[in-house]
Amino acid sequence: MTKEQFVTELEKIGAIKFGKFTLKSGLVSPFYIDLREITSYPELLNGVANLLAEKIKDMDFDIITGIPYTALPIAALVANKLQKPLIYKRKEEKAYGTGGSIVGKFQKGDKCLVIDDLITTGASKIETAEAYEKAGVEVEDFVVVIDRSANGTEELEQHGYKLHSLISLVDILQQLREQELITAAKVKEVEEFTQSLNKPKKSRQPNAMTQKLLEKIEEKRSNLILSLDVETKAEFFQILEAAASEIVMLKTHVDILTDFDDNFIAKLREYAREYNFLIFEDRKFADIGNTVRKQYRSGIYHISNWAEYITVHLVAGAGILTGLFEGLENRAGFVLARMSSKGNLINETYTRRCFEIAKKYPQWVAGFIGHGHSVNDISRFKAKFPGEQLLLIPGVKLEKGTDKLGQQYITVEDAINGGADCIIVGRGIYQADDVHIAAKTYRDRAWKAYKERE
Ligand code: S5P
């Protein structure tokens, strides 16, 4: 059976219809596609399974799944034809008995190809993939029988997945038009309808401090943030002198210094002016609003006087942002939405709640600190940002690795390819034999990957 024959048959059995159909969302659609009943037509079911098997036979995967209900019998047939194991996820949670919601055998790290009948938007596919990934199954590719979406491919791509489709809505319209089964006016109506479903893009309203860092990145042609975690002023300025020309921003932990005094801040500001970089104190505020306000604006460090950016944990809730930033200008925070250290207690729900709070206070959140185990993992994380906030990634070295205290490193390229706007590098630079060369190497590698990503 060819694709064209398959489409002709679908039209004959009423699986593709044109008219007026009220969708679950309340929208009135000029067409309707429903593949549920093809199980009643063995030839049709077999035909589509052959077409799919042919399409995917050279792709890289260990197991197959179909999204219940409609795609499951199709996927079972495809799996059988290619002699690949099939797994599937229950649609309903099991109320009793053993085992999780995934049925069938798999090993952690198995690559699973996901078959579905249709795609309208990518949302439910992304949900499915995330559920499998939680169980240790890797998902990269989706194959759908009919792509009736306006932007499903782009949506999945933004989340790090690839969409392959057997037949597109455009193919169907063209074929049925040629066979004079629909009018030109109908074709136009359907096209306009699918275009109107195109989700509006996230509104672009970057926080002024987001914009400031973005501009500095372009101006200095660098997305390197140096984390200068050393204990004496002498060492601090010696390293800064060697690295300053390469960095867009300097990250401090001012409370590490044993000989801090007011001259330190004056000198730091001089360097920032001369070498054109921004200042970021990684204080990781985490207390109630009233306390952080004092910690930030008072004490011996007076952080709010000199640090343009700080880091914030939202564990205490949104009040911390008001406590920190209310009444101040040109100051913003980077929220720790994920951490680089092994076994850290941040989970998906916590990350999501950080995004929700940031959405409510866009004026105070310039971006997020994040990390991830792979390029895809990071890009999916970034895709969930509520706006145009920036992603800064610490735990970066030239090679993957760990330290003895649980720090986990990913490479410069993985961080940038995943979506990092800046990388944060500490020991990779300040412990190098030649600090200048190390800083330049990180800067060049990050910039190259950043420009190639565009
Ligand atoms: O999750 C995080 C968040 C931060 S801000 N993991 C981190 O490592 N950091 C900071 O980045 C950490 O406090 C340190 O200052 C820097 C990483 O240093 P490195 O020496 O491991 O590169």
Residues whose N, C-alpha, C, O or C-beta is under 5 A from the ligand:
A	BS01	S5P	S227 D229 D282 R338 M339 S340 S341 I369 P394 G395 V396 Q407 I424 V425 G426 R427 G428
